[in-house]
Amino acid sequence: MAITSAIVLFFVIWFMVLFVVLPIGVRTQGDENDVVPGTLPGSPVNFRIRRTFAIVTLISTVLFVIIAGIILSGVLRISELGWI
């Protein structure tokens, strides 16, 4: 796997994990019954982006190491998946 492929793989995994992690544990203004005028009730109250990015990066790194290890070891090949 070339370095460019590894970088692309990491960022694809990172963004997929980001969209899975984003809604977890978010409290909305509607949940808190404290809607600021001019905003939607579904707006988050205390959204901690740094914490979310840290969690996403940690999970993505673990998944990347596992997936890259499988790709580089040759344990699983595309021809074995039956697509071709």
C-alpha positions in Angstrom: 0.0 0.0 0.0 1.4 3.4 -1.0 1.5 6.3 1.4 -1.2 8.1 -0.6 -3.5 5.0 -0.3 -2.8 4.8 3.4 -3.7 8.5 3.9 -6.9 8.2 1.8 -7.9 5.1 3.7 -7.3 6.8 7.1 -9.4 9.8 6.2 -12.2 7.7 4.7 -12.3 5.8 8.0 -12.1 9.0 10.0 -15.0 10.7 8.3 -17.2 7.5 8.6 -16.4 7.3 12.3 -17.1 11.0 12.7 -20.6 10.7 11.3 -21.3 7.7 13.6 -19.9 9.4 16.8 -21.4 12.9 16.2 -25.0 12.2 17.5 -23.8 10.2 20.5 -24.4 11.9 23.9 -25.6 15.3 22.4 -28.1 17.2 24.5 -30.3 19.5 22.4 -31.9 22.8 23.5 -35.3 21.1 23.2 -34.1 18.4 25.7 -33.0 21.1 28.1 -36.2 23.2 27.6 -33.9 26.2 27.1 -34.4 27.2 23.4 -32.5 30.4 22.5 -34.6 32.7 20.3 -33.7 32.4 16.7 -32.4 28.8 16.9 -33.9 25.4 16.4 -34.9 23.2 19.3 -32.6 20.5 17.9 -29.5 22.7 18.3 -26.9 21.2 20.6 -26.4 22.8 24.0 -22.8 22.1 24.9 -21.1 20.6 21.9 -17.5 19.7 22.6 -15.8 19.5 19.2 -12.3 18.8 20.6 -13.5 15.9 22.6 -15.4 14.5 19.7 -12.4 14.8 17.4 -10.2 13.1 19.9 -12.5 10.2 20.3 -13.0 9.9 16.5 -9.2 10.0 15.9 -8.6 7.3 18.5 -11.2 5.0 17.1 -10.1 5.7 13.5 -6.5 4.9 14.3 -7.4 1.5 15.8 -9.6 0.7 12.8 -6.9 1.9 10.4 -4.3 -0.3 12.0 -6.6 -3.4 11.8 -7.7 -2.7 8.2 -4.2 -1.8 7.0 -2.8 -4.9 8.7 -5.3 -7.1 6.9 -4.6 -5.5 3.5 -0.8 -5.7 3.9 -0.7 -9.2 5.2 -2.7 -10.5 2.2 -5.1 -12.5 4.5 -8.0 -11.2 2.5 -7.9 -10.5 -1.2 -10.5 -8.9 -3.5 -10.6 -12.1 -5.6 -11.7 -14.1 -2.6 -14.7 -11.8 -2.0 -16.4 -13.1 -5.1 -16.9 -9.7 -6.7 -14.7 -10.5 -9.7 
